[in-house]
Amino acid sequence: MPNPRQRQKLCRIEGIKTVSFVIDGSTKLASVLKHYPDVLPYIISLNPHDFERLNNPLMRRIMPQRITLGRIASMTDTPLEQMVAQIYASAGESFTSADRAMLSLPELAENPQQPPDWLNQPVVFIVDLLAADERLDTDPFVPLFPVINRAAVGDVILIKHRWEPAPLYDVWEKLKIKYYAVQQSPNEWWIYLQKTQVSKQGNR
């Protein structure tokens, strides 16, 4: 059964009815690739530096679940309508006026423009993901979340990462974790987190 965010779009292909789903700014890339796997090269082409890792089996499994089309549009300065039209075209489907009318782009969490006051506090934990980023053999959540759970409320955590963690801004907003990211070089970002509430998994 389609969920409330979906509509039924019936097409005839050799007499067989197929059902496709609504694509908008809140659609996860994982859903798009499930229905239209051939669009992956197009997505990668929008920002090869950030998205070439989708060719890696592990990254291909975990990353699409954490990023929406709206976030990809924001990261690549691509109009959402243009992106969705290309996705349909890559799948051999038409992008209709009805599809266009249903497009919506949810508000996205963004990196603060100015350094926050809490950045003056000492860093308590450092999570260096750079070596794992080079190997592409580790889900960054695996080393990161145990540190977040151990940290006390108010602690500052520094993450060293190859890419700007734009898809994770939305995750941290939901977890009420403050964040600020600074690019150190073309292939290195320092991301500061401040824990603001007790972790559900722990007592800190």
Buried (B, 14 or more C-beta within 10 A) or exposed (E): EEEEEBEEBEEEEEEEEEEBBBBBBBBBBBBBBEBBEEBBEBBBEBBEEBBEBBEBEEBBEBBBEBBBBBBBBBBBEBEBBEBBBBBBEBBEBEBEEEBEEBBEBEEBBEBEEEEEEBBEEEEBBEBEBBEBBEEBEBBBEEBBBBBBBBBEEEBBBBBBBBBBBBBBBBBBBEBEBBBBBEEEEEEBBBBBBBBEEEBEEEEE
